[in-house]
Amino acid sequence: MFDYKIQCMYFNHRFKEKPQGKECGWLQKSLIQTSISIEDLANALVHGVSFKPAVLTGGNKSENWTQQQLFGLDFDNGTSIEEAYNKVMSLGITPCFVYTTFSHKEEHHKFRMVFCNDIVITNEYTRDTLQATLMGVIGGIDEVCFNRDRLFFGGKGHVVLYPNYDARINAEAIIEKYWNADYTRYISNSMPKKKQKIVCKDRKGNDVKINEKNNVMNENLNVKAISTLDVTLLQELLGLVEVKGELIKKTSFISSPFTQDADTTANTTDEIKDGTYHFSSEAEVYEYINSIDLHEYLGVPSGKFCCILPTHEDTDPSAHIYITDDGTQLYKCFGCNQARTIISITEQLARCKRHEAINFIKKVYHIDYKPSEWVEHQRQLMVDSALYLDSQEFKETFPQINKLIRIRKTDIQKILLHMTKYISEDMQLDGKPLFFASLPNLMKVCERNSKPILSQSITLFALLNMLNKVELNCIPKEKLKRAKQISAKYGFKKIVNFYQVEEYGFTSLEDSEKIANTLLNNNITLKGLSREYVLRTFGVDLANKVFPQYKFENQKGTSEKSDNLTNAIALKVMNAIERNGYILEKDINTNGNIGIQWKKSIQEIIDSYGLKKVKANKQLKEQYHIESGGYPNIIVKDTV
């Protein structure tokens, strides 16, 4: 279960009936920002407490919204709980729990679903779009639940329905898969009903003519300059003036934020020399480029405006610009359902290649990055290592490693290639590049939707010395501070891990081949690969190496709950062997907690009770009178 807590506005008073009149005012004033587990929140709501999914600062209104991870949907139109739940599950959008409201009746269901995003959302646009998408794709939702300051009362059902407290949704994936332009009605319906005057100035401060009917600028010189890749014209329009080789900025950029991407290897502040912005890693270059103010770059007004993409004849303003949680400025048109970064929209407007668009942007803003010889050398080593894993030489030289990592090889290759963008002379230890990354970020890199699966991969590569976790006391203080900030921002239990990678080859992988052979002989299964498996199978020292941030927990050993379950499994195995001389592994490895615990404890049980796991050949099947088809794995006494 996820052990970190969620931030929301919360009032811990258990109402027995729906609050009315003055009670509502008292409730609103009593809400406080609270850190609470989802399970505790669910159990409190079914006993009458109230909450707001968002975190509000300085007031209780929509404009006080600062962040949000929980999202609630209100059902009161007669849809049954079972029908709504089946609908969301069919969409692959799993709620953390469901609870009935004070007004719920068996003949007319009234209830709420609560979802949890996998990261905290701090961007208003992302929040609104996700809420609107959930409401639109699921349907049958009370539209008043859209507002950012929405207050949800509890209920008196006393029972949490469909609890799945570890369930997480991913805003980006849901919006990409299900967004429909029709859902903008939820957003627009929540906006103040007043005409907003759109003002756009040219570089001299004069008003640019706006067609009030369709909100299109009569002439957009910025788009013209971009379309023709005219560096000088665009610099003039942006108010960028070159004086004695130095680029003077009369307009401001949005500075590169400290983002969720925990792989950043150096400070995001750039260095200006000779009027040019210099960066220490390739990643910093793109982080800076993606943070450039798109309103200024494209010459479009704030708020909504007509789409400027050449493939869309927009007569009803449907485009606007928002900033994602990682600081990227994104052009989004709901009319043609297109999203563009500064690079991709430059490509489309100029009908050019990606590298040409990047070079154009670099020239406009005097952006420069030239990797040092050391950086380029380290980058090539990591690329070569990733390619080496596909070579016949690797397969022949290290057959056990190849067998063990076969279905997870792409994970380490993607991680290696991803890290090449973050190599910086400012971030190294003992002459080798140093990286830090959160598990959610590595999930995006490896295109994995399951945290357990990627966690298993990382544990496997750490065991094989192919991805080394670095002790925190070896990390430079300023880098460790940044990692702590990321962990605090997203509620991680531990600080994000720091990694180093040795160049793959015979010298570095010779011992890893021996480790792989040991793992295969010790009945390893990837699904059971975890800190507990390492602790039970290899002991504290290796567990400390693979999980350096869990030394205290490793020293304490395994939990009482898992020990009891392990003992129960061992008793079942030994009783079956006493009766029949064997037990089929499939009879132990059942679904649920028992199957998972067996995978974690298999080697400990086998070693402790003098057993072995073998494949039942024809002779063994006759010896033990096994009637099952094929040649199943069985557990028997080791008589050798």
C-alpha positions in Angstrom: 0.0 0.0 0.0 1.1 3.5 -0.7 2.3 4.9 2.6 2.5 8.6 1.9 -0.4 10.9 2.8 -2.6 13.2 0.6 -3.1 16.9 1.1 -6.6 18.3 1.1 -8.9 20.6 3.0 -10.6 18.7 5.9 -13.0 19.3 8.8 -13.0 16.5 11.3 -16.5 16.9 12.6 -18.8 13.9 12.1 -22.2 15.2 11.0 -25.1 12.8 11.4 -27.2 14.7 8.8 -26.4 16.9 5.9 -25.2 20.3 7.2 -27.7 23.1 6.6 -27.7 26.9 7.0 -25.3 28.2 9.6 -23.7 24.8 9.8 -22.4 25.2 6.3 -20.8 28.6 7.1 -19.2 27.1 10.2 -17.9 24.2 8.2 -16.4 26.4 5.5 -14.5 28.4 8.1 -13.3 25.3 9.9 -11.7 23.6 6.9 -7.9 23.3 7.3 -5.2 21.9 5.1 -4.6 18.4 6.3 -2.2 15.5 5.5 -4.2 12.3 5.6 -4.0 8.8 4.2 -6.7 7.8 1.7 -7.9 5.0 3.9 -8.4 7.3 6.9 -10.2 9.9 4.7 -12.6 7.2 3.3 -13.4 5.9 6.8 -14.0 9.4 8.1 -16.3 10.4 5.1 -18.6 7.4 5.7 -19.1 8.7 9.2 -20.0 12.3 8.3 -16.9 14.4 8.0 -16.4 16.9 5.1 -13.6 17.7 2.8 -12.4 19.6 -0.3 -10.2 17.6 -2.6 -8.1 20.7 -3.5 -5.7 22.6 -1.3 -6.7 26.3 -1.0 -4.5 29.0 0.4 -5.6 32.3 1.7 -9.3 31.7 1.4 -11.9 29.1 0.5 -12.7 30.2 -3.1 -11.7 28.9 -6.5 -9.1 31.6 -6.9 -7.3 30.3 -3.8 -6.6 27.0 -5.4 -3.0 26.0 -5.2 -2.8 22.2 -5.8 -4.8 19.0 -6.0 -4.3 15.3 -6.0 -7.8 14.0 -5.1 -10.7 14.3 -7.5 -14.4 13.7 -6.6 -17.4 12.9 -8.7 -21.0 13.4 -7.5 -23.7 11.0 -8.7 -27.3 11.9 -7.9 -29.2 11.4 -11.2 -30.4 7.9 -10.3 -27.4 5.9 -11.8 -26.8 2.9 -9.6 -23.5 2.5 -7.7 -22.8 -0.8 -9.5 -23.5 0.6 -12.9 -21.2 3.6 -12.4 -18.5 1.5 -10.9 -18.6 -1.0 -13.8 -18.4 2.0 -16.2 -15.2 3.5 -14.7 -13.5 0.1 -14.4 -14.3 -0.6 -18.1 -12.6 2.7 -18.9 -9.5 1.8 -16.9 -10.1 4.6 -14.4 -10.1 3.1 -11.0 -11.4 5.0 -8.0 -9.8 4.7 -4.5 -13.2 4.3 -3.0 -16.9 5.1 -3.2 -19.3 6.3 -0.5 -23.0 7.1 -0.2 -24.2 10.6 0.6 -26.6 11.6 3.4 -29.5 11.6 0.7 -28.8 8.1 -0.6 -31.7 5.7 -0.7 -31.9 2.2 -2.1 -34.5 3.2 -4.6 -32.4 6.3 -5.7 -28.7 6.0 -5.3 -26.7 9.1 -4.4 -23.0 8.6 -4.0 -19.5 9.9 -4.7 -16.4 8.4 -6.2 -13.0 9.6 -5.2 -9.9 9.2 -7.4 -6.3 10.0 -6.7 -3.8 11.2 -9.3 -0.3 9.7 -9.3 1.3 13.1 -8.6 0.2 16.4 -7.1 -1.2 18.7 -9.8 -0.1 22.3 -9.4 -1.3 23.6 -12.7 -4.8 25.0 -12.9 -5.3 24.0 -16.5 -4.3 20.4 -15.9 -6.6 20.2 -12.9 -9.6 21.6 -14.8 -9.0 19.5 -17.9 -8.7 16.3 -15.9 -11.9 17.1 -13.9 -13.8 17.9 -17.0 -12.5 14.7 -18.8 -13.6 12.5 -15.8 -17.0 14.1 -15.8 -17.5 13.9 -19.5 -16.2 10.4 -20.2 -18.0 8.8 -17.2 -21.2 10.7 -17.6 -24.2 11.1 -15.3 -22.2 13.5 -13.1 -23.6 16.5 -11.1 -21.9 19.4 -12.9 -21.5 21.5 -9.8 -18.7 19.1 -8.7 -16.4 20.7 -11.3 -15.4 23.8 -9.3 -11.9 24.0 -7.8 -13.3 24.9 -4.4 -15.9 22.2 -4.4 -16.9 21.0 -0.9 -18.0 17.4 -0.5 -20.1 16.4 2.5 -19.7 13.0 4.0 -22.4 10.4 4.5 -23.8 8.1 7.2 -23.4 4.8 5.4 -20.6 3.7 7.7 -19.2 1.4 5.0 -16.6 2.3 2.4 -17.6 0.8 -1.0 -15.1 -0.7 -3.5 -12.0 0.3 -1.4 -8.8 0.3 -3.4 -6.6 2.8 -1.6 -3.5 2.2 -3.7 -5.4 2.9 -7.0 -3.9 5.9 -8.9 -4.9 7.6 -12.1 -2.6 9.4 -14.5 -3.9 12.8 -15.7 -1.8 13.0 -18.8 -2.9 9.5 -19.9 -6.6 10.1 -19.2 -6.7 13.5 -21.0 -4.8 12.1 -24.0 -7.1 9.1 -24.3 -10.5 10.6 -23.5 -10.5 14.3 -23.9 -13.3 15.7 -26.1 -13.8 19.3 -27.1 -17.5 19.0 -25.8 -16.1 18.8 -22.3 -15.1 22.5 -22.4 -18.7 23.2 -21.3 -17.8 22.1 -17.8 -14.9 24.5 -17.7 -16.8 27.4 -19.3 -19.9 26.9 -17.1 -17.7 27.5 -14.0 -16.2 30.8 -15.3 -17.7 34.2 -14.3 -20.4 35.2 -16.8 -18.8 38.5 -17.9 -17.3 39.7 -21.1 -13.5 39.7 -20.8 -11.7 42.3 -22.8 -8.6 40.9 -24.5 -5.7 43.2 -24.9 -2.6 42.5 -27.0 0.2 45.0 -27.5 2.8 45.1 -30.2 6.5 45.6 -29.5 6.0 49.4 -29.4 3.3 49.2 -26.9 0.4 50.0 -29.3 -2.8 48.1 -29.3 -3.0 45.3 -32.0 -6.4 45.3 -33.8 -8.6 42.4 -32.6 -11.6 41.1 -34.5 -14.1 41.0 -31.5 -16.3 38.5 -33.3 -13.8 35.7 -33.5 -10.9 37.0 -31.4 -8.3 36.7 -34.3 -5.5 39.2 -34.7 -5.7 40.7 -38.1 -2.0 40.2 -38.7 0.3 38.1 -36.6 3.8 39.0 -37.5 5.3 36.6 -34.9 3.7 33.7 -36.8 5.0 35.1 -40.1 8.5 35.3 -38.7 8.4 31.8 -37.3 6.9 30.5 -40.6 9.8 31.9 -42.5 12.4 31.1 -39.8 13.3 34.8 -39.8 15.5 35.2 -36.7 16.0 38.9 -36.9 12.3 39.8 -37.4 11.2 37.6 -34.5 13.9 39.1 -32.2 12.6 42.6 -33.1 9.0 41.6 -32.4 10.0 40.1 -29.1 11.9 43.2 -28.1 15.3 41.4 -28.1 18.0 43.7 -29.1 21.7 42.8 -29.7 24.1 45.3 -28.4 27.8 44.7 -28.9 27.2 41.0 -29.2 25.0 40.8 -26.1 21.3 40.0 -26.3 19.3 42.4 -24.2 15.9 41.2 -23.1 13.1 43.8 -23.0 10.5 41.1 -22.5 10.6 38.4 -19.8 10.8 34.7 -20.1 9.1 32.3 -17.7 12.1 31.0 -15.8 12.8 27.2 -16.0 11.1 25.8 -12.9 12.4 23.1 -10.7 10.4 20.3 -12.2 9.1 16.9 -11.4 11.8 15.4 -13.6 14.2 14.3 -11.0 17.0 13.5 -13.4 18.2 17.1 -13.7 21.9 16.9 -13.1 22.8 20.6 -12.5 21.3 23.8 -11.3 18.6 25.0 -13.7 19.9 28.6 -13.6 21.8 29.3 -16.8 25.0 31.2 -17.2 25.3 34.2 -19.6 28.6 34.7 -21.3 29.1 37.1 -24.3 25.3 37.6 -24.5 24.7 33.8 -24.9 22.9 31.4 -22.5 25.2 28.5 -21.7 24.1 25.2 -20.1 25.8 22.3 -18.5 23.7 19.5 -19.9 21.5 18.7 -22.9 18.5 18.3 -20.6 18.8 21.9 -19.3 18.7 23.2 -22.8 15.4 21.6 -23.5 14.1 22.4 -20.1 14.8 26.1 -20.8 13.5 26.0 -24.3 10.2 24.4 -23.2 9.8 27.1 -20.5 9.9 30.1 -23.0 6.8 32.2 -22.8 4.6 30.9 -25.7 2.3 33.9 -25.5 5.2 36.2 -26.4 6.8 33.8 -28.9 3.6 33.3 -30.9 2.3 36.8 -30.4 -1.1 35.7 -29.1 -3.1 37.2 -26.3 -3.7 35.7 -22.9 -6.9 33.7 -22.3 -8.6 32.0 -25.3 -7.8 32.9 -28.9 -8.4 31.5 -32.3 -6.2 28.6 -33.3 -3.2 29.7 -35.4 -2.4 26.2 -36.8 -2.6 26.3 -40.6 -4.8 23.2 -40.7 -7.6 24.7 -38.6 -9.9 27.5 -39.7 -11.1 28.6 -36.3 -13.9 31.1 -36.0 -14.7 30.4 -32.4 -11.8 31.0 -30.0 -10.7 27.5 -28.9 -7.0 27.7 -28.3 -5.0 28.8 -25.3 -1.6 28.2 -23.6 -1.0 26.5 -20.3 2.0 25.3 -18.3 2.3 21.6 -17.4 3.4 20.4 -14.0 6.9 20.0 -15.3 7.1 23.6 -16.4 6.5 23.0 -20.2 4.6 25.7 -22.0 2.0 24.0 -24.2 -0.2 25.3 -27.0 -3.6 23.5 -26.8 -6.5 23.8 -29.2 -9.7 22.2 -28.1 -11.3 22.7 -31.5 -8.9 20.6 -33.5 -7.7 18.7 -30.4 -4.0 19.5 -31.0 -1.3 20.1 -28.5 2.1 21.6 -29.4 5.3 22.5 -27.5 7.4 25.4 -28.8 9.5 23.1 -30.9 6.6 21.2 -32.5 4.6 24.3 -33.3 7.6 25.8 -34.9 8.1 22.7 -37.0 4.5 22.9 -38.1 4.3 26.6 -38.8 7.7 26.6 -40.7 7.2 23.2 -42.3 10.7 22.3 -41.2 12.5 19.4 -39.5 12.8 19.2 -35.8 16.5 20.0 -35.7 15.9 23.1 -37.8 13.1 24.3 -35.4 15.5 23.8 -32.4 18.3 25.7 -34.1 15.9 28.5 -35.0 14.8 28.9 -31.3 18.4 28.7 -30.1 19.4 31.5 -32.5 16.5 33.7 -31.5 17.3 33.4 -27.8 21.1 33.0 -28.0 21.0 29.6 -26.5 24.2 27.5 -26.7 25.2 24.1 -25.6 28.5 22.4 -26.5 29.3 19.3 -24.4 32.8 19.0 -23.1 35.0 16.1 -24.1 34.4 14.4 -20.8 30.6 14.7 -21.2 30.7 13.4 -24.8 32.9 10.5 -23.8 30.5 9.5 -20.9 27.5 9.8 -23.2 29.1 7.5 -25.8 30.0 4.9 -23.1 26.3 4.8 -22.0 25.0 4.5 -25.6 27.5 1.7 -26.2 26.4 -0.1 -23.1 22.8 0.1 -24.1 23.6 -1.3 -27.5 25.9 -4.0 -26.1 23.0 -5.7 -24.4 21.6 -6.5 -27.9 24.8 -7.9 -29.2 25.6 -11.6 -29.8 28.8 -11.1 -27.9 26.8 -10.2 -24.8 24.5 -13.2 -25.2 27.4 -15.6 -25.6 29.7 -14.1 -22.9 27.0 -13.6 -20.2 24.2 -16.3 -20.9 22.9 -16.2 -17.3 22.5 -12.4 -17.2 20.9 -12.5 -20.7 18.5 -15.1 -19.5 17.6 -13.2 -16.3 17.1 -9.8 -17.9 15.6 -11.0 -21.1 12.1 -9.6 -20.6 13.3 -6.5 -18.7 16.2 -5.5 -20.9 14.4 -2.6 -22.5 14.0 -1.0 -19.1 17.7 -0.6 -18.5 18.4 0.4 -22.1 15.8 3.2 -21.9 17.2 4.4 -18.6 20.7 4.5 -20.0 19.7 6.5 -23.1 17.6 8.8 -20.9 20.5 9.5 -18.6 22.7 10.5 -21.5 20.7 13.8 -21.7 21.6 14.6 -18.1 25.4 14.0 -18.1 27.1 17.1 -16.6 30.5 17.9 -15.2 28.7 19.5 -12.3 27.1 16.1 -11.4 29.7 13.4 -11.0 31.2 11.2 -8.3 34.6 9.5 -8.5 34.9 10.5 -12.1 31.6 8.9 -13.2 28.3 10.7 -13.9 25.7 10.8 -11.1 22.0 10.9 -11.6 18.9 11.0 -9.5 15.4 10.1 -10.5 12.0 9.3 -8.9 10.2 6.0 -9.6 7.2 7.9 -11.3 9.6 9.6 -13.6 11.4 6.4 -14.5 8.0 4.9 -15.2 7.5 7.5 -17.9 11.0 6.9 -19.3 10.5 3.1 -19.5 6.8 3.5 -20.6 5.6 1.3 -17.7 2.2 1.8 -16.1 3.0 -0.4 -13.1 5.2 0.8 -10.2 5.7 -2.8 -8.9 7.0 -4.0 -12.4 9.5 -1.2 -12.7 10.5 -1.5 -9.1 11.3 -5.2 -9.8 13.4 -4.2 -12.8 15.4 -1.7 -10.8 16.0 -4.2 -8.0 17.1 -6.8 -10.6 19.6 -4.4 -12.2 20.9 -3.3 -8.8 21.5 -6.9 -7.8 23.4 -7.4 -11.0 25.5 -4.2 -10.5 24.1 -2.8 -13.7 22.5 0.1 -12.0 24.2 1.1 -8.8 22.4 3.0 -6.0 24.7 5.6 -4.4 24.8 6.1 -0.6 23.2 9.4 0.3 26.3 10.4 2.5 28.3 10.4 -0.8 26.1 13.0 -2.5 27.1 16.7 -2.7 24.9 18.7 -0.3 23.4 21.0 -2.9 22.3 18.0 -5.0 20.9 16.1 -2.0 18.9 19.2 -1.1 17.3 19.3 -4.5 16.4 15.6 -4.2 14.8 16.2 -0.8 12.8 19.0 -2.3 11.3 16.7 -4.9 10.6 14.0 -2.4 8.8 16.5 -0.1 6.8 18.0 -3.0 5.4 14.7 -4.1 5.1 13.1 -0.7 7.6 10.3 -1.3 8.5 8.3 1.8 12.2 8.2 0.9 14.5 10.6 -1.0 14.7 9.9 -4.7 17.5 7.5 -5.5 20.9 8.5 -6.9 22.4 6.2 -9.5 25.6 5.4 -11.3 26.4 3.1 -14.1 29.6 1.2 -15.0 30.5 0.8 -18.6 29.2 -2.7 -19.6 31.8 -5.2 -20.6 33.7 -8.3 -19.4 35.5 -6.5 -16.6 32.3 -4.9 -15.1 29.9 -7.9 -15.7 32.1 -10.8 -14.8 31.0 -10.9 -11.2 27.4 -10.1 -12.3 27.3 -13.3 -14.3 28.1 -15.2 -11.1 25.3 -13.3 -9.3 22.9 -14.0 -12.1 23.7 -17.7 -11.8 23.1 -17.6 -8.0 19.8 -15.9 -8.5 18.6 -18.5 -11.0 19.7 -21.3 -8.7 17.9 -19.6 -5.8 14.5 -19.9 -7.6 14.2 -16.2 -8.3 10.9 -14.9 -9.9 10.6 -11.4 -11.1 7.2 -11.0 -9.5 8.6 -11.9 -6.1 11.7 -9.7 -6.5 11.5 -7.2 -3.7 13.4 -5.9 -0.6 11.9 -8.7 1.4 13.0 -11.3 -1.1 16.6 -10.0 -1.0 16.5 -9.8 2.8 15.2 -13.3 3.2 17.4 -14.9 0.5 20.7 -13.1 0.8 20.7 -11.3 4.2 21.1 -7.8 5.5 24.4 -6.8 3.8 23.1 -7.3 0.2 19.8 -5.8 1.1 21.6 -2.7 2.3 23.5 -2.5 -1.0 20.4 -2.8 -3.1 18.2 -0.7 -0.8 20.7 1.7 0.8 17.9 4.0 2.2 16.3 1.1 4.1 19.3 0.1 6.3 17.3 0.7 9.5 14.3 -1.3 8.2 16.7 -4.0 6.9 18.3 -4.3 10.3 14.9 -4.8 11.9 14.2 -7.7 9.5 10.9 -8.8 8.0 7.5 -7.9 9.4 5.6 -10.1 11.8 2.7 -10.3 9.3 4.9 -11.6 6.5 6.7 -14.0 8.9 3.4 -15.5 10.0 2.3 -15.9 6.4 5.7 -17.5 5.5 5.4 -19.9 8.4 1.8 -20.9 7.4 3.1 -21.6 3.8 6.0 -23.6 5.1 3.6 -25.7 7.3 1.3 -26.3 4.3 4.3 -27.4 2.2 5.7 -29.8 4.9 2.3 -31.3 5.6 1.8 -32.1 1.9 5.3 -33.6 1.6 4.8 -35.8 4.7 1.6 -37.1 3.1 2.5 -37.4 -0.5 6.3 -36.9 -0.7 5.8 -33.8 -2.8 3.7 -30.7 -3.4 2.9 -29.1 -6.7 4.2 -25.5 -6.8 1.0 -24.4 -8.4 -0.8 -25.6 -5.3 1.3 -23.1 -3.2 1.6 -20.3 -5.7 -2.1 -19.4 -5.7 -3.3 -15.9 -6.5 -3.4 -13.2 -3.8 -1.2 -12.7 -0.8 -0.2 -16.3 -0.5 1.2 -16.5 -4.0 3.1 -13.2 -3.6 4.5 -14.3 -0.2 5.6 -17.6 -1.6 7.6 -15.8 -4.3 9.3 -13.7 -1.6 10.0 -16.6 0.8 10.6 -19.5 -1.5 14.4 -19.8 -1.1 14.2 -19.2 2.7 11.6 -22.0 3.1 13.6 -24.4 0.8 16.9 -23.7 2.7 15.3 -23.9 6.1 13.5 -27.2 5.6 16.0 -29.0 3.4 13.8 -29.0 0.3 14.4 -28.4 -3.4 12.3 -27.3 -6.4 12.5 -29.6 -9.4 10.7 -30.2 -12.6 8.7 -33.4 -12.5 10.1 -35.6 -15.3 8.5 -38.9 -16.3 10.4 -40.9 -13.6 9.4 -38.5 -10.8 5.8 -38.5 -11.9 5.7 -42.3 -11.7 7.6 -42.2 -8.3 5.1 -39.8 -6.7 2.0 -40.9 -8.7 1.5 -37.5 -10.2 -1.4 -37.4 -12.6 -1.3 -33.8 -13.8 -0.4 -33.2 -17.5 3.0 -31.9 -18.6 6.0 -31.6 -16.3 5.1 -29.3 -13.4 7.4 -27.8 -10.8 7.3 -29.7 -7.5 8.8 -29.2 -4.1 10.4 -32.3 -2.5 12.9 -33.1 0.2 16.6 -32.7 -0.8 18.1 -36.0 -0.1 21.5 -35.2 -1.5 
